[in-house]
Amino acid sequence: MGKKDKKSKTAEQKARVAAKQEKKATQKQRKGKTKDAADSDVEDVDLDDIRAEYEQQQAQFLKITESSCEPPSARSSATLIGSPSGKELLLFGGEYFNGALATFYNDLFVYLIDKDEWRKITSPNSPLPRSGHAWTRSTAGDIYLFGGEFSSPKQGTFYHYNDFWKLDPSSREWTRIESKKGPPARSGHRMTFFKGYIVLFGGFQDTSQQTKYLQDLWLYDTHNFTWYNPILPPATQKPDPRSSFSMHPHDAGAILYGGYSRVKATVNAGKTKGGGQASRSVLKPLIHQDTWFLRISQPLTDAPANTPPTIRWERRKKPVNSPNPSRAGATQVYHRGRGIAFGGVHDVEESEEGMESEFFDNLLAWNIERNRFFHLTLRRPRAIAKRQVDDRSNRKGRGKLDEEELLRNLATLEAKGTLDAVETSPQQRQADSEVAPTKPMKSSFFNMPHPRFNAQLAVEDDILYIFGGTFEHGDREYTFDEMWAIDLGKLDGVQEIYKRELDNWQASEHDSENSASDDEDLSEDDDENEGNAGVPLPTLDSESPTDVKEAVILEDPEDVSGDTPIAAATDTRPYPRPFENLREFFSRTSTAWQDVVLDKMRKGDPSINRSIKELRKLAFDQAETMWWDCREEITALEDEQEAAGIGDIVSIPDRNNDSGAVGRRR
């Protein structure tokens, strides 16, 4: 990745490019003298003309169309998000660099999860091609997109966007939101939501001379259609400038973790003529591992219409069990009070010959309230004989279904008069014809996808989807052309949604010479990586790139979470048991959770006037939150008990009502 004309679209990639450029400057100058002028990075290209051409192409679409298509082509720095319908994923934009030219996209793809189908959306009004943008979903279900960047094919010149868009997920319609006072152009920023606000922070602006990292905060009021830029007093603490961080929603605002930037540092530059020590200033990469809480207080009800909210940054201590070594490009996605992270890269400068990088395939969960990281490991399905219990549960289940079917038939008889209407009604035939086809079986594996960084993540219906990502070997960069799925509740394997071979890297002549030894290494590793889509990806430290291994995570005893979690001894709420799924947990503890809800009502909760059905729904929501909040600890207990040969743990009082209990204690 040491090409002179190569600029990656994320800040951490750009920094690593700059480091390699500095190491090989002498060699490139020597070879550059004989290079033909036609191959120069200097491009006689006007970005405004290119963008105008894209706008003309966009105007040719007369209406919004949706057509079946193949999965999206390989790309990086795109955005992936779940639809409010709970059955779709949306993918927009991104770029692909083949070693010579960069291609930017403004495609909108929809993945229909139940049907395992991809759809491509064309629209007369959609954002221009870009990468490095950010989007988020509001509480109302609309998707808001801001910024991003675009470059000429050889990446000689760059353009940053400052446009703001809203996407209706149901109609697939884009709407550009015009605003006089909005955030300046940027990419690498992050967005999240809080009630009626869209929260935007950070990012960077890349010029031909330098990269400027940002630390400004912007709030967009979706009700009053206004941007706010809260200005804090100079002495107020706030996060340092950064990009590529993680930002998640919170009940009282937003939470921020990590990120990447480059900071000024002084290094030795040899000795002066007088024998003294010379020094020079350089920009060194910095991987942030701090955590910040953004507290947002909404205006009072009697405040004027355009009153901005009150905000305050609060620094939290470093999360317990933070990933070690620190890594960039470990993308996170929000899921039920947790940040789910995958992959990442750690750079180690071993010598003046170049920079070595370590890539990861770890899956981590950052519990936001407890400010603690947990390592998620895949678990093979448990094979435990429970035939008698299953038979009893099946009989109970069949009896309940028969009872529900009988009630439906009686209701239909009262309405239509005959049982034939129940069996042959047009509505029923139409419903039967509209039943979704059986989803094709997908290949599943018990190892993680190949190590990578900057993968796009999304969660829909408790399923984690991993799209694309980047891997490097020598001067070559691989953009993965694949998507995977992991059930976060079961962690019972990795499902392949699709996977294609990677395109060849288009290297120039002198790059081919520099990477000749890398090609030899790749050819030796071909046989070891046959399972990785047929692409000769190298192994790391003589290990298989997809082996499931424990993350090297060390706990710093001095860095303890600033927010003290509720201790199990003082928390009187029900706690899940090992090997107990969510339904079993709520069935066992529903009465206790209803008491919790009623207790909140007595203390002045606005939900005091609730029906029994609504009360039970609130109780289930409380139980579900607890079940997911304790998921990592319970999983660890299950693993320990399985290693000790312990299966399901059943409480004797819970089984007193079962018939045929003779000898059950034995």
Buried (B, 14 or more C-beta within 10 A) or exposed (E): BBBBBBBBBBBBBBBBBBBBBEBBEEEBEEBEEEBEEEEEEEBEBEBEEBBEEBEEEBEEEEEBEEEEBEBBBBBBBBBBBBBBEEBBBBBBBBBBBBBBEBBBBBBBBBBBBEBBBBBBBBBBEBBBBBBBBBBBBBEEEBBBBBBBBBBBBBBBBBBBBEBBBBBEBEEBBBEEBEBEEBBEBBBBBBBBBBBBBBBBBBBBBBEEEEBEBBEBBBBBBBEEEBBBEBEEEEEEEBBBBBBBBBBBBBEEBBBBBBBBBBEEEEEEEEEEEEEEEEEEEBBBBBBBBBBBBBBBEBBEEEEEEEBBBEBBBBEBBBBBBBBBEBBBBBBBBBBBBBBBBBBBBBBEBEEEEBBEBBBBBBBBBBBBBBBBBBBBBBBEEEEEEEEEEEEBEEEEEEEEEEEEEEEEBEEBEEEEEEEEBBEEEEEEEEEEEEEEEEEEEEEEBEBBBBBBBBBBBBBBEBBBBBBBBBBBBBBBBBBBBBBBBBBBBEBBBBBBBBBBEBBEBEBBEBBBEBBEEBBEBBEEBEEBBEEBBEBBBBBBEEEBBBEBEEBEBEEEEEBBBBBEEEEEEEEEBBBBBBBBEBEEBBEBBBEBBBBBBBEBBEEEEEEEEBEEEEBBEBBBEBBBEBBBBBBBBBBBBBEEBBEEEEEBEEEEEEEEEEEEEEEEEE
